Amino acid sequence: MKIKTLLILAFLCPLLSGCLATKVVSVPMRVGGAVVSVVPVVGNTAHDAIDTAADAVDDIPL
């Protein structure tokens, strides 16, 4: 059972590092920003702020 667990962890570790980990956080932010951009007066300003925050999350070196 331990060998099976170690093999699963060995295959999952590369997926949890780097770009994928930040995409898990930034993609929902970008979707939320797209939804907010529909709001008439302040939508584009809020979308730009959320997009800037998502870019900052993408730049985090993991």
N, C-alpha and C positions, 0 to 999 in steps of 0.2 A: 504494500500500500504506500509506503514511503517513497519508493522509486517512482511510482505513478505520479504522486504529488510533485516530486522534484522535476520530473519531465514536463508536467503541465506548467510549472513555474518557469522553467527554462524557456518554454515557447512563448509565454505571456510577457516576460520581462522586456523584450525588445519593443513590444507593442505599447508598453506603458511609459516609454521614455520619449523625450524630445518632442517632436512636432505633434504627435497624436495626443499627448496629455494636454497641451495648450489648446488644441482644437476642440477638445471636449468641453472646455470652458468658454472659448471665444465664439463658437458657432451659435449656442443659445443666445449669447449677447447680441450677435449680429441679427438673428431672427427677431429678437425683441426690438431692436432698433428699427428694423424694417416695418414692424407692426406699428411702432410709435410714429413713424414718419407719415402716417396717414392723417394724423391729427392736424387740423387746418393751420393754426397760427404758429405753434411752437414745435411742430413735428420734425421739420428738417433740422432745427437747431439741436433738438434732443437726439435725433439720429446721428448727427455728426459727433456729438459728445460720446455717445455709446460706441460708435465706430472707432473713435480715438482710443477709448479704453480697451476695446477688443484688440486693437493693434498693439497696445502696450503689453497685453497679456501674451500675444503671439511672439513678442520680442524677448520674453523671459527665457534665459538660457537654462534648459534642463538637461 
